[in-house]
């Protein structure tokens, strides 16, 4: 049971890579770097496709944070969605429009 701790015993390798006696530290390191470059190069083509978030989206998330704020547990998802919809589309309605909708008159 304590054989790995005995003097002269080779340490147990925790990694899945086993190095032979001819491979040195530099060879193993260069091989790891090559594999890492190959793995990351697969995603470089996809990075160009992902569009950055626009200012409109950033503003929307800021408004969502302000709306939800401390009342996040008391609001249903439908209420949050309705409030955010009204905030984003504020230019399409006025207080008179809201009054008409609430009263049910046209």
OpenMM code with the backbone's topology and positions (N, CA, C; nanometers):
from openmm import Vec3, app, unit

residues = "UNK UNK UNK UNK UNK UNK UNK UNK UNK UNK UNK UNK UNK UNK UNK UNK UNK UNK UNK UNK UNK UNK UNK UNK UNK UNK UNK UNK UNK UNK UNK UNK UNK UNK UNK UNK UNK UNK UNK UNK UNK UNK UNK UNK UNK UNK UNK UNK UNK UNK UNK UNK UNK UNK UNK UNK UNK UNK UNK UNK UNK UNK UNK UNK UNK UNK UNK UNK UNK UNK UNK UNK UNK UNK UNK UNK UNK UNK UNK UNK UNK UNK UNK UNK UNK UNK UNK UNK UNK UNK UNK UNK UNK UNK UNK UNK UNK UNK UNK UNK UNK UNK UNK UNK UNK UNK".split()
positions = [
    Vec3(0.0815, -0.1191, 0.0000),
    Vec3(0.0000, 0.0000, 0.0000),
    Vec3(0.0862, 0.1260, 0.0000),
    Vec3(0.1971, 0.1239, 0.0685),
    Vec3(0.2844, 0.2403, 0.0738),
    Vec3(0.3992, 0.2305, -0.0255),
    Vec3(0.3915, 0.1386, -0.1203),
    Vec3(0.4989, 0.1214, -0.2171),
    Vec3(0.5276, 0.2478, -0.2979),
    Vec3(0.4275, 0.3279, -0.3395),
    Vec3(0.4615, 0.4497, -0.4137),
    Vec3(0.5450, 0.5478, -0.3325),
    Vec3(0.5408, 0.5390, -0.2009),
    Vec3(0.6166, 0.6312, -0.1175),
    Vec3(0.7579, 0.5826, -0.0912),
    Vec3(0.7870, 0.4606, -0.1280),
    Vec3(0.9202, 0.4061, -0.1032),
    Vec3(1.0228, 0.4813, -0.1859),
    Vec3(1.1445, 0.4868, -0.1367),
    Vec3(1.2517, 0.5577, -0.2064),
    Vec3(1.2780, 0.4908, -0.3403),
    Vec3(1.2904, 0.5708, -0.4438),
    Vec3(1.3207, 0.5186, -0.5760),
    Vec3(1.1987, 0.4809, -0.6563),
    Vec3(1.0819, 0.4840, -0.5983),
    Vec3(0.9607, 0.4491, -0.6725),
    Vec3(0.9175, 0.5683, -0.7567),
    Vec3(0.8687, 0.5412, -0.8754),
    Vec3(0.8221, 0.6478, -0.9642),
    Vec3(0.6898, 0.7018, -0.9125),
    Vec3(0.6713, 0.8333, -0.9146),
    Vec3(0.5441, 0.8898, -0.8675),
    Vec3(0.4308, 0.8524, -0.9617),
    Vec3(0.3121, 0.8393, -0.9045),
    Vec3(0.1945, 0.8093, -0.9848),
    Vec3(0.1539, 0.9345, -1.0607),
    Vec3(0.1238, 0.9194, -1.1879),
    Vec3(0.0835, 1.0323, -1.2704),
    Vec3(-0.0677, 1.0479, -1.2622),
    Vec3(-0.1126, 1.1687, -1.2287),
    Vec3(-0.2566, 1.1914, -1.2191),
    Vec3(-0.3168, 1.2267, -1.3543),
    Vec3(-0.2316, 1.2654, -1.4503),
    Vec3(-0.2848, 1.3010, -1.5817),
    Vec3(-0.2939, 1.1781, -1.6689),
    Vec3(-0.3731, 1.1909, -1.7732),
    Vec3(-0.3930, 1.0778, -1.8628),
    Vec3(-0.2763, 1.0623, -1.9592),
    Vec3(-0.1901, 1.1640, -1.9663),
    Vec3(-0.0768, 1.1579, -2.0567),
    Vec3(0.0376, 1.0839, -1.9896),
    Vec3(0.0921, 0.9877, -2.0582),
    Vec3(0.2088, 0.9179, -2.0054),
    Vec3(0.3262, 0.9559, -2.0918),
    Vec3(0.4351, 0.9907, -2.0283),
    Vec3(0.5533, 1.0315, -2.1025),
    Vec3(0.6532, 0.9184, -2.1015),
    Vec3(0.7104, 0.8941, -2.2165),
    Vec3(0.8132, 0.7912, -2.2240),
    Vec3(0.9468, 0.8538, -2.1873),
    Vec3(1.0481, 0.7725, -2.1782),
    Vec3(1.1787, 0.8230, -2.1375),
    Vec3(1.2387, 0.9142, -2.2431),
    Vec3(1.2079, 0.8922, -2.3743),
    Vec3(1.2685, 0.9773, -2.4770),
    Vec3(1.2037, 1.1149, -2.4835),
    Vec3(1.0809, 1.1305, -2.4354),
    Vec3(1.0139, 1.2599, -2.4406),
    Vec3(1.0573, 1.3443, -2.3220),
    Vec3(1.1001, 1.4632, -2.3533),
    Vec3(1.1397, 1.5539, -2.2481),
    Vec3(1.0278, 1.6504, -2.2152),
    Vec3(1.0577, 1.7393, -2.1243),
    Vec3(0.9599, 1.8391, -2.0813),
    Vec3(0.9180, 1.9275, -2.1982),
    Vec3(1.0157, 1.9699, -2.2788),
    Vec3(0.9863, 2.0595, -2.3910),
    Vec3(0.8961, 1.9916, -2.4937),
    Vec3(0.9219, 1.8647, -2.5212),
    Vec3(0.8412, 1.7922, -2.6194),
    Vec3(0.6967, 1.7809, -2.5732),
    Vec3(0.6790, 1.7466, -2.4471),
    Vec3(0.5439, 1.7329, -2.3925),
    Vec3(0.4728, 1.8678, -2.3938),
    Vec3(0.5429, 1.9743, -2.3560),
    Vec3(0.4832, 2.1075, -2.3526),
    Vec3(0.4444, 2.1544, -2.4927),
    Vec3(0.5322, 2.1317, -2.5893),
    Vec3(0.5007, 2.1711, -2.7269),
    Vec3(0.3826, 2.0923, -2.7822),
    Vec3(0.3735, 1.9661, -2.7478),
    Vec3(0.2613, 1.8838, -2.7933),
    Vec3(0.1296, 1.9341, -2.7336),
    Vec3(0.1322, 1.9699, -2.6065),
    Vec3(0.0113, 2.0249, -2.5429),
    Vec3(-0.0300, 2.1555, -2.6096),
    Vec3(0.0676, 2.2419, -2.6387),
    Vec3(0.0375, 2.3698, -2.7029),
    Vec3(-0.0208, 2.3478, -2.8419),
    Vec3(0.0319, 2.2491, -2.9157),
    Vec3(-0.0194, 2.2201, -3.0494),
    Vec3(-0.1647, 2.1741, -3.0421),
    Vec3(-0.1948, 2.0868, -2.9456),
    Vec3(-0.3329, 2.0390, -2.9312),
    Vec3(-0.4266, 2.1518, -2.8901),
    Vec3(-0.3782, 2.2412, -2.8053),
    Vec3(-0.4602, 2.3548, -2.7633),
    Vec3(-0.4894, 2.4471, -2.8813),
    Vec3(-0.3890, 2.4716, -2.9666),
    Vec3(-0.4108, 2.5549, -3.0856),
    Vec3(-0.5124, 2.4914, -3.1791),
    Vec3(-0.5051, 2.3604, -3.1953),
    Vec3(-0.6008, 2.2917, -3.2820),
    Vec3(-0.7423, 2.3024, -3.2254),
    Vec3(-0.7540, 2.2899, -3.0941),
    Vec3(-0.8866, 2.2965, -3.0318),
    Vec3(-0.9457, 2.4361, -3.0445),
    Vec3(-0.8643, 2.5398, -3.0258),
    Vec3(-0.9175, 2.6759, -3.0332),
    Vec3(-0.9401, 2.7200, -3.1765),
    Vec3(-0.8667, 2.6639, -3.2726),
    Vec3(-0.8860, 2.7059, -3.4113),
    Vec3(-1.0221, 2.6623, -3.4645),
    Vec3(-1.0820, 2.5602, -3.4049),
    Vec3(-1.2155, 2.5179, -3.4471),
    Vec3(-1.3179, 2.6266, -3.4211),
    Vec3(-1.2973, 2.7070, -3.3181),
    Vec3(-1.3956, 2.8067, -3.2783),
    Vec3(-1.3694, 2.9435, -3.3408),
    Vec3(-1.2518, 2.9645, -3.3986),
    Vec3(-1.2210, 3.0952, -3.4564),
    Vec3(-1.3152, 3.1306, -3.5704),
    Vec3(-1.3575, 3.0327, -3.6491),
    Vec3(-1.4505, 3.0598, -3.7586),
    Vec3(-1.5871, 3.1016, -3.7057),
    Vec3(-1.6269, 3.0463, -3.5934),
    Vec3(-1.7584, 3.0754, -3.5378),
    Vec3(-1.7627, 3.2096, -3.4669),
    Vec3(-1.6484, 3.2594, -3.4221),
    Vec3(-1.6456, 3.3868, -3.3504),
    Vec3(-1.6902, 3.5004, -3.4421),
    Vec3(-1.6551, 3.4934, -3.5699),
    Vec3(-1.6940, 3.5986, -3.6639),
    Vec3(-1.8447, 3.6015, -3.6857),
    Vec3(-1.9132, 3.4915, -3.6625),
    Vec3(-2.0572, 3.4833, -3.6852),
    Vec3(-2.1357, 3.5438, -3.5695),
    Vec3(-2.0820, 3.5359, -3.4490),
    Vec3(-2.1519, 3.5857, -3.3305),
    Vec3(-2.1494, 3.7381, -3.3325),
    Vec3(-2.2663, 3.7973, -3.3326),
    Vec3(-2.2728, 3.9431, -3.3357),
    Vec3(-2.2640, 3.9985, -3.1939),
    Vec3(-2.1990, 4.1116, -3.1776),
    Vec3(-2.1937, 4.1723, -3.0451),
    Vec3(-2.3301, 4.2301, -3.0084),
    Vec3(-2.3526, 4.2481, -2.8806),
    Vec3(-2.4808, 4.3045, -2.8390),
    Vec3(-2.4845, 4.4516, -2.8768),
    Vec3(-2.5984, 4.4963, -2.9193),
    Vec3(-2.6129, 4.6353, -2.9599),
    Vec3(-2.6505, 4.7208, -2.8396),
    Vec3(-2.6456, 4.8497, -2.8599),
    Vec3(-2.6836, 4.9421, -2.7531),
    Vec3(-2.8297, 4.9265, -2.7160),
    Vec3(-2.9139, 4.8949, -2.8147),
    Vec3(-3.0568, 4.8772, -2.7882),
    Vec3(-3.0775, 4.7610, -2.6915),
    Vec3(-3.0070, 4.6521, -2.7148),
    Vec3(-3.0204, 4.5355, -2.6276),
    Vec3(-2.9664, 4.5671, -2.4886),
    Vec3(-2.8530, 4.6371, -2.4827),
    Vec3(-2.7967, 4.6746, -2.3527),
    Vec3(-2.8941, 4.7628, -2.2746),
    Vec3(-2.9578, 4.8576, -2.3436),
    Vec3(-3.0561, 4.9429, -2.2769),
    Vec3(-3.1749, 4.8624, -2.2270),
    Vec3(-3.2187, 4.7652, -2.3079),
    Vec3(-3.3311, 4.6804, -2.2680),
    Vec3(-3.2978, 4.6041, -2.1402),
    Vec3(-3.1777, 4.5468, -2.1325),
    Vec3(-3.1396, 4.4732, -2.0120),
    Vec3(-3.1273, 4.5661, -1.8914),
    Vec3(-3.0830, 4.6888, -1.9139),
    Vec3(-3.0772, 4.7852, -1.8040),
    Vec3(-3.2173, 4.8175, -1.7532),
    Vec3(-3.3124, 4.8344, -1.8458),
    Vec3(-3.4502, 4.8606, -1.8052),
    Vec3(-3.5096, 4.7404, -1.7334),
    Vec3(-3.4773, 4.6217, -1.7809),
    Vec3(-3.5280, 4.5004, -1.7158),
    Vec3(-3.4762, 4.4920, -1.5734),
    Vec3(-3.3508, 4.5264, -1.5546),
    Vec3(-3.2932, 4.5246, -1.4198),
    Vec3(-3.3641, 4.6266, -1.3311),
    Vec3(-3.3941, 4.7436, -1.3867),
    Vec3(-3.4627, 4.8466, -1.3091),
    Vec3(-3.6057, 4.8055, -1.2765),
    Vec3(-3.6733, 4.7398, -1.3700),
    Vec3(-3.8127, 4.6984, -1.3473),
    Vec3(-3.8186, 4.5866, -1.2454),
    Vec3(-3.7365, 4.4855, -1.2654),
    Vec3(-3.7418, 4.3693, -1.1769),
    Vec3(-3.6908, 4.4079, -1.0393),
    Vec3(-3.5735, 4.4652, -1.0334),
    Vec3(-3.5167, 4.5156, -0.9092),
    Vec3(-3.5464, 4.4318, -0.7877),
    Vec3(-3.6064, 4.4935, -0.6884),
    Vec3(-3.6343, 4.4255, -0.5620),
    Vec3(-3.7669, 4.3502, -0.5654),
    Vec3(-3.8466, 4.3692, -0.6678),
    Vec3(-3.9784, 4.3065, -0.6747),
    Vec3(-3.9787, 4.1782, -0.7572),
    Vec3(-3.8627, 4.1205, -0.7789),
    Vec3(-3.8542, 4.0075, -0.8721),
    Vec3(-3.9348, 3.8868, -0.8254),
    Vec3(-3.9482, 3.8651, -0.6968),
    Vec3(-4.0219, 3.7478, -0.6494),
    Vec3(-4.1726, 3.7716, -0.6481),
    Vec3(-4.2136, 3.8966, -0.6432),
    Vec3(-4.3560, 3.9268, -0.6344),
    Vec3(-4.4215, 3.9411, -0.7717),
    Vec3(-4.3424, 3.9448, -0.8783),
    Vec3(-4.3977, 3.9669, -1.0118),
    Vec3(-4.3993, 3.8372, -1.0914),
    Vec3(-4.5078, 3.8187, -1.1636),
    Vec3(-4.5154, 3.7026, -1.2523),
    Vec3(-4.4390, 3.7351, -1.3811),
    Vec3(-4.3946, 3.6347, -1.4532),
    Vec3(-4.3247, 3.6613, -1.5793),
    Vec3(-4.4091, 3.7411, -1.6782),
    Vec3(-4.5402, 3.7198, -1.6767),
    Vec3(-4.6280, 3.7942, -1.7672),
    Vec3(-4.6280, 3.9435, -1.7332),
    Vec3(-4.6302, 3.9760, -1.6042),
    Vec3(-4.6260, 4.1168, -1.5631),
    Vec3(-4.4943, 4.1821, -1.6027),
    Vec3(-4.3835, 4.1107, -1.5809),
    Vec3(-4.2525, 4.1653, -1.6181),
    Vec3(-4.2478, 4.1894, -1.7686),
    Vec3(-4.2957, 4.0919, -1.8453),
    Vec3(-4.2953, 4.1055, -1.9911),
    Vec3(-4.3815, 4.2230, -2.0353),
    Vec3(-4.4978, 4.2389, -1.9747),
    Vec3(-4.5877, 4.3493, -2.0115),
    Vec3(-4.5251, 4.4846, -1.9806),
    Vec3(-4.4676, 4.4973, -1.8631),
    Vec3(-4.4062, 4.6247, -1.8242),
    Vec3(-4.2890, 4.6585, -1.9156),
    Vec3(-4.2057, 4.5584, -1.9445),
    Vec3(-4.0917, 4.5839, -2.0325),
    Vec3(-4.1377, 4.6181, -2.1740),
    Vec3(-4.2416, 4.5517, -2.2213),
    Vec3(-4.2955, 4.5829, -2.3541),
    Vec3(-4.3418, 4.7280, -2.3591),
    Vec3(-4.4151, 4.7713, -2.2558),
    Vec3(-4.4640, 4.9094, -2.2526),
    Vec3(-4.3491, 5.0090, -2.2427),
    Vec3(-4.2462, 4.9764, -2.1647),
    Vec3(-4.1321, 5.0672, -2.1516),
    Vec3(-4.0572, 5.0822, -2.2835),
    Vec3(-4.0342, 4.9699, -2.3510),
    Vec3(-3.9583, 4.9743, -2.4764),
    Vec3(-4.0369, 5.0462, -2.5851),
    Vec3(-4.1675, 5.0271, -2.5885),
    Vec3(-4.2522, 5.0871, -2.6919),
    Vec3(-4.3231, 5.2126, -2.6424),
    Vec3(-4.2621, 5.2858, -2.5568),
    Vec3(-4.3202, 5.4052, -2.4950),
    Vec3(-4.3633, 5.5089, -2.5988),
    Vec3(-4.2947, 5.5149, -2.7102),
    Vec3(-4.3277, 5.6170, -2.8109),
    Vec3(-4.4603, 5.5889, -2.8811),
    Vec3(-4.5148, 5.4687, -2.8669),
    Vec3(-4.6392, 5.4322, -2.9355),
    Vec3(-4.7647, 5.4532, -2.8508),
    Vec3(-4.7500, 5.4908, -2.7254),
    Vec3(-4.8674, 5.5095, -2.6416),
    Vec3(-4.8465, 5.6291, -2.5495),
    Vec3(-4.9567, 5.6807, -2.4970),
    Vec3(-4.9519, 5.7946, -2.4047),
    Vec3(-5.0404, 5.7631, -2.2846),
    Vec3(-5.0479, 5.8562, -2.1931),
    Vec3(-5.1329, 5.8370, -2.0753),
    Vec3(-5.2799, 5.8266, -2.1164),
    Vec3(-5.3188, 5.8987, -2.2203),
    Vec3(-5.4577, 5.8921, -2.2681),
    Vec3(-5.4890, 5.7532, -2.3232),
    Vec3(-5.3952, 5.6933, -2.3918),
    Vec3(-5.4152, 5.5578, -2.4447),
    Vec3(-5.4334, 5.4589, -2.3309),
    Vec3(-5.3510, 5.4720, -2.2286),
    Vec3(-5.3612, 5.3819, -2.1129),
    Vec3(-5.4956, 5.4011, -2.0443),
    Vec3(-5.5392, 5.5258, -2.0306),
    Vec3(-5.6676, 5.5542, -1.9663),
    Vec3(-5.7817, 5.4886, -2.0439),
    Vec3(-5.7775, 5.4986, -2.1770),
    Vec3(-5.8818, 5.4366, -2.2593),
    Vec3(-5.8824, 5.2848, -2.2432),
    Vec3(-5.7658, 5.2260, -2.2404),
    Vec3(-5.7573, 5.0798, -2.2282),
    Vec3(-5.8071, 5.0347, -2.0918),
    Vec3(-5.7691, 5.1067, -1.9871),
    Vec3(-5.8107, 5.0681, -1.8518),
    Vec3(-5.9610, 5.0833, -1.8354),
    Vec3(-6.0167, 5.1901, -1.8882),
    Vec3(-6.1613, 5.2128, -1.8757),
    Vec3(-6.2407, 5.1269, -1.9725),
    Vec3(-6.1775, 5.0760, -2.0752),
    Vec3(-6.2472, 4.9929, -2.1724),
    Vec3(-6.3228, 5.0719, -2.2759),
    Vec3(-6.2959, 5.2009, -2.2864),
    Vec3(-6.3639, 5.2843, -2.3858),
    Vec3(-6.2734, 5.3026, -2.5064),
    Vec3(-6.3372, 5.3394, -2.6165),
    Vec3(-6.2566, 5.3621, -2.7370),
    Vec3(-6.2747, 5.4968, -2.7910),
] * unit.nanometer
topology = app.Topology()
chain = topology.addChain("A")
for resn in residues:
    res = topology.addResidue(resn, chain)
    for name in ("N", "CA", "C"):
        topology.addAtom(name, app.Element.getBySymbol(name[0]), res)
